[in-house]
Amino acid sequence: MRASLSILLAAFLVSCANPQHTASVTTGGNAQRGKAAIARYGCGSCHQIPGISGAVGLAGPPLSGIASRFYVAGVMPNTPENMIRWIEHPKEVDEKTLMPDLGVTPEDATDIAGYLYTLK
C-alpha cells in the first residue's frame, strides 16, 4: 500500500513538473502539434501567445495564463471541452465575438487546447 502511494505521488509530481504532459492528459491534445496549428491558423495575428513566434496581435486578449483563467471567452467555465468548442466554433458560443470561425478541425482544436493549457 505504501509503495503504491509513493508511486502515485511520484507520478503526480512529474505531471506537475511537466505542463505539456498535464495539458495532454487534461485535453487529449498534443501541445507540440497545437503550437504548429496555432501558427498555421494565424492565431497570433490577433493574440499575444507565449512561445509562438510572431504572435503579437492586439485585437484579441493575450493568452498568457489562459490555463489558469476561470472562463473561456468570458462566457463559459474554463474546461477542456469548452475551450475546444470555442476554438472550433466561436460564433456559436458568442455571436457577437470578433473571433472568426477559421474552420479549425476537431483534431487541431484539441491540439491547440493542449498547447493553451500549458500556459499557466
Buried (B, 14 or more C-beta within 10 A) or exposed (E): EEEEEEEEEEEEEEBEEEBBBBBBEBBBBBBEBBBBBBBEBBBBEBBBBEEBEEBEBEEBBBBBEBBEBEEBBEEBEBEBEBBBBBBBEBEEBBEEBEBEEBEBEEEBBBBBBBBBBBBE
